């Protein structure tokens, strides 16, 4: 094979593959503004051992949304995360608060991470959102009565 022919093959290969293989760099994503950062950070607790949010919606976003989804419709994949939207089991405020306190099937317990007030807040939020319309609220005192003895301080 002549040197000239070999150079022509290499040049042709570079022209054919080199120009098509390289893509322009993707445009940089815009940096989040301060409000977006604050919204994201509000989903995290200030205490690594306990949840510090007190509002039912904030607690939902922090503790429940990752599995039960933003719209409360649940998900299936690596595990089954039942829907909270329109779930007839939420009719019982005591059942729901007990599930939050002690866990249920694959759901972890949150009793050691939340106060009675926080459990009541997220229970009441779930029972009045996502198409649920249960107006009888649970109190922190009722949650305290449901709390397992090992969680009481």
C-alpha positions in Angstrom: 0.0 0.0 0.0 1.4 3.4 -0.9 2.0 6.1 1.6 -0.2 8.4 -0.3 -3.1 6.0 -0.4 -2.8 5.3 3.4 -2.9 9.1 4.1 -6.0 9.4 2.0 -7.8 6.6 3.9 -6.8 8.2 7.2 -7.9 11.6 6.1 -11.2 10.3 4.7 -11.8 8.4 8.0 -11.2 11.5 10.0 -13.5 13.5 7.8 -16.3 10.9 8.0 -16.2 10.0 11.7 -14.6 13.0 13.3 -17.1 15.6 12.1 -20.1 13.5 13.1 -18.8 12.1 16.4 -18.3 15.5 17.9 -21.3 17.3 19.1 -21.3 20.9 20.3 -21.3 21.1 24.1 -24.7 21.2 25.8 -25.7 24.6 27.0 -25.1 25.1 30.7 -28.2 24.7 32.8 -29.2 28.0 34.5 -28.2 28.2 38.1 -31.1 28.2 40.6 -32.1 31.5 42.1 -32.2 32.1 45.9 -36.0 31.4 46.1 -35.5 28.0 44.4 -32.7 27.1 46.7 -34.7 28.1 49.8 -37.6 26.0 48.5 -35.4 23.0 48.1 -33.7 23.4 51.4 -37.0 23.7 53.2 -37.6 20.1 52.4 -34.7 19.1 54.6 -34.6 19.0 58.3 -32.2 21.2 60.3 -31.6 18.3 62.8 -30.2 15.1 61.4 -32.0 12.9 64.0 -35.5 14.5 63.9 -37.7 16.3 61.5 -37.9 20.0 62.3 -40.7 21.0 60.0 -44.0 21.6 61.8 -46.4 22.3 58.9 -48.3 19.2 57.6 -47.5 20.0 53.9 -43.7 20.5 54.7 -43.7 17.2 56.6 -45.4 15.5 53.7 -42.7 16.8 51.3 -39.9 15.8 53.6 -41.1 12.3 54.7 -43.8 11.0 52.3 -43.5 12.5 48.9 -40.4 10.5 47.8 -42.5 7.3 47.9 -46.1 8.5 47.6 -45.3 11.1 44.9 -46.0 14.8 44.8 -49.6 14.2 43.8 -50.2 11.5 46.5 -51.0 8.8 43.8 -48.2 6.4 45.0 -45.9 4.5 42.7 -44.7 1.0 41.9 -41.2 -0.1 41.0 -38.6 -1.3 43.4 -41.5 -1.5 45.9 -45.2 -0.7 46.0 -46.0 2.7 47.5 -49.8 2.9 47.9 -51.7 5.9 46.9 -52.8 8.4 49.6 -55.1 10.1 47.2 -58.6 8.8 47.7 -57.4 6.0 50.0 -60.4 4.8 52.1 -58.0 3.7 54.9 -57.3 7.4 55.6 -60.9 7.6 56.9 -59.5 6.5 60.2 -57.3 9.2 61.6 -56.1 6.8 64.3 -55.0 4.2 61.7 -53.1 6.8 59.7 -51.4 8.3 62.7 -50.5 4.8 63.9 -48.9 4.0 60.5 -46.8 7.1 60.7 -45.7 6.3 64.2 -44.9 2.6 63.8 -44.6 2.0 60.0 -46.6 -0.5 58.0 -45.4 -3.3 55.8 -42.4 -1.7 54.0 -42.9 1.8 55.2 -40.5 2.9 57.9 -41.6 4.2 61.2 -41.4 7.9 61.9 -42.4 7.9 65.6 -38.8 8.3 66.8 -38.3 11.2 64.3 -41.5 13.2 64.9 -43.2 14.8 67.8 -46.9 14.2 68.5 -47.7 17.6 67.0 -45.8 16.8 63.8 -47.6 13.4 63.4 -50.9 15.1 64.0 -50.0 17.8 61.4 -49.1 15.4 58.6 -52.0 13.1 59.4 -54.4 16.1 59.2 -52.8 17.3 56.0 -53.1 13.9 54.3 -56.7 13.5 55.3 -57.6 16.9 53.8 -55.6 16.9 50.6 -55.2 14.7 47.5 -59.0 14.4 47.1 -59.4 13.3 50.7 -62.1 15.3 52.6 -62.0 14.0 56.1 -62.8 17.0 58.4 -62.3 15.2 61.8 -58.8 16.2 62.9 -56.5 14.3 65.2 -54.9 16.1 68.1 -51.4 15.8 69.5 -52.9 14.3 72.6 -54.6 11.5 70.6 -51.3 10.8 68.8 -49.5 10.6 72.2 -52.1 7.9 73.3 -51.2 5.9 70.2 -47.5 6.2 70.6 -45.7 2.9 71.5 -44.2 2.9 75.0 -40.6 2.7 73.6 -41.1 6.0 71.8 -42.2 8.0 74.8 -39.7 10.3 76.4 
